[in-house]
């Protein structure tokens, strides 16, 4: 696996202003959590099919703390309401949403914006 050494300028918080706040509130009402089975220690708990050939080195978002799909969706909403979204966006959705739970940061990446 190749280790990234350079800072990726696309992975930074969007400047928070009234326009972003309003947009994020609207998105928070519509956001849904899909999840990626490669990032779960227990993908079945999220209604996901375990990968047939899991890749070593993938970060497991439920490794530190068990949480449900509902809690994952709540984290997405919390990140949106707080404006913890990336500058980069597709089809009106931020590429990344960040949230913190019990001093642990979590990152969600947009996979499908349809």
The 8 nearest C-alpha neighbors of each residue, nearest first, counted from 0:
[[1, 2, 56, 55, 3, 54, 57, 4],
 [2, 0, 3, 4, 56, 5, 55, 57],
 [1, 3, 4, 0, 5, 56, 6, 57],
 [2, 4, 5, 1, 6, 7, 0, 8],
 [5, 3, 2, 6, 7, 1, 0, 8],
 [6, 4, 3, 7, 8, 2, 10, 9],
 [5, 7, 8, 4, 3, 10, 9, 11],
 [6, 8, 9, 10, 5, 11, 3, 4],
 [9, 7, 10, 6, 11, 86, 5, 87],
 [10, 8, 7, 11, 87, 86, 85, 12],
 [11, 9, 8, 7, 85, 12, 86, 87],
 [12, 10, 85, 9, 86, 8, 13, 84],
 [11, 13, 85, 84, 86, 83, 14, 10],
 [12, 14, 86, 85, 84, 15, 11, 83],
 [15, 13, 12, 16, 86, 19, 82, 85],
 [16, 14, 19, 13, 82, 20, 17, 18],
 [15, 17, 19, 18, 20, 14, 21, 82],
 [18, 16, 20, 19, 21, 15, 22, 23],
 [17, 19, 21, 20, 16, 22, 15, 23],
 [20, 18, 22, 16, 21, 17, 15, 23],
 [19, 21, 17, 23, 18, 22, 16, 24],
 [22, 20, 24, 18, 19, 23, 17, 25],
 [23, 21, 19, 25, 24, 20, 18, 26],
 [24, 22, 26, 79, 20, 25, 21, 80],
 [25, 23, 27, 21, 26, 22, 80, 20],
 [24, 26, 22, 23, 27, 28, 21, 29],
 [25, 27, 23, 29, 28, 24, 30, 22],
 [28, 26, 76, 24, 30, 25, 29, 79],
 [27, 29, 26, 25, 30, 24, 76, 23],
 [28, 30, 26, 27, 31, 25, 76, 24],
 [31, 29, 27, 26, 28, 32, 76, 75],
 [32, 30, 72, 33, 29, 75, 27, 28],
 [31, 33, 72, 34, 71, 30, 68, 75],
 [34, 32, 31, 35, 110, 45, 68, 47],
 [35, 33, 32, 36, 45, 47, 38, 39],
 [34, 36, 37, 38, 33, 39, 47, 42],
 [37, 35, 42, 39, 38, 49, 47, 50],
 [38, 36, 35, 39, 53, 50, 57, 54],
 [37, 39, 59, 36, 35, 58, 60, 57],
 [40, 38, 59, 42, 36, 41, 37, 61],
 [39, 41, 59, 42, 62, 61, 38, 60],
 [40, 42, 39, 43, 44, 45, 61, 49],
 [43, 41, 47, 39, 36, 44, 45, 49],
 [44, 42, 46, 47, 45, 41, 48, 49],
 [45, 43, 42, 46, 41, 67, 47, 68],
 [46, 44, 43, 68, 47, 42, 67, 34],
 [45, 47, 43, 44, 42, 48, 68, 34],
 [48, 46, 42, 43, 45, 36, 49, 44],
 [47, 49, 43, 42, 50, 36, 46, 51],
 [48, 50, 42, 36, 47, 51, 43, 37],
 [51, 49, 53, 52, 36, 37, 48, 42],
 [52, 50, 53, 49, 48, 54, 37, 36],
 [51, 53, 50, 54, 49, 37, 55, 36],
 [54, 52, 50, 37, 51, 55, 49, 57],
 [55, 53, 57, 56, 52, 37, 50, 38],
 [56, 54, 57, 53, 58, 0, 37, 52],
 [55, 57, 58, 54, 0, 59, 53, 38],
 [58, 56, 55, 38, 59, 54, 37, 53],
 [57, 59, 38, 60, 56, 39, 37, 62],
 [60, 58, 38, 39, 62, 61, 40, 57],
 [59, 61, 62, 38, 39, 58, 63, 105],
 [62, 60, 65, 64, 59, 63, 39, 40],
 [61, 63, 59, 64, 60, 40, 65, 39],
 [64, 62, 61, 65, 60, 59, 103, 66],
 [63, 65, 61, 62, 66, 60, 103, 100],
 [66, 64, 61, 62, 63, 67, 60, 41],
 [67, 65, 70, 64, 61, 68, 71, 69],
 [66, 68, 70, 69, 71, 45, 44, 65],
 [67, 69, 71, 45, 70, 72, 66, 32],
 [70, 68, 72, 67, 71, 73, 66, 32],
 [69, 71, 73, 67, 72, 68, 66, 74],
 [72, 70, 68, 74, 73, 69, 67, 75],
 [71, 73, 75, 69, 32, 74, 70, 68],
 [74, 72, 70, 76, 75, 71, 77, 69],
 [75, 73, 77, 71, 72, 76, 98, 78],
 [74, 76, 72, 78, 73, 77, 79, 71],
 [77, 75, 27, 79, 73, 74, 78, 80],
 [78, 76, 74, 80, 79, 75, 73, 81],
 [79, 77, 98, 83, 75, 81, 97, 76],
 [78, 80, 82, 76, 23, 81, 77, 27],
 [81, 79, 77, 82, 78, 24, 23, 76],
 [80, 82, 78, 79, 83, 77, 20, 23],
 [83, 81, 79, 80, 84, 78, 20, 15],
 [84, 82, 78, 97, 81, 96, 79, 12],
 [85, 83, 96, 82, 12, 95, 13, 93],
 [86, 84, 12, 13, 95, 87, 11, 93],
 [85, 87, 13, 12, 11, 88, 9, 84],
 [86, 88, 85, 94, 9, 93, 89, 10],
 [87, 89, 93, 94, 92, 91, 86, 90],
 [90, 88, 92, 91, 93, 94, 112, 87],
 [89, 91, 92, 112, 88, 113, 93, 94],
 [90, 92, 89, 88, 93, 112, 22, 26],
 [93, 91, 88, 89, 90, 94, 112, 109],
 [94, 92, 88, 95, 85, 84, 87, 89],
 [93, 95, 88, 109, 87, 108, 85, 92],
 [96, 94, 108, 85, 93, 107, 84, 109],
 [95, 97, 84, 107, 106, 83, 78, 85],
 [98, 96, 106, 83, 78, 105, 84, 107],
 [99, 97, 78, 105, 104, 74, 106, 77],
 [98, 100, 104, 103, 102, 105, 101, 97],
 [99, 101, 103, 102, 104, 98, 105, 74],
 [100, 102, 103, 99, 104, 64, 98, 105],
 [101, 103, 100, 99, 104, 98, 105, 63],
 [102, 104, 100, 99, 101, 105, 98, 63],
 [105, 103, 99, 98, 100, 102, 106, 97],
 [106, 104, 98, 97, 99, 103, 107, 60],
 [105, 107, 97, 96, 108, 98, 95, 104],
 [106, 108, 96, 95, 97, 109, 105, 75],
 [109, 107, 95, 94, 110, 106, 96, 93],
 [108, 110, 94, 111, 95, 107, 112, 93],
 [109, 111, 108, 112, 94, 33, 34, 35],
 [112, 110, 113, 109, 33, 89, 108, 92],
 [111, 113, 90, 92, 110, 109, 89, 91],
 [112, 111, 90, 110, 92, 89, 91, 109]]
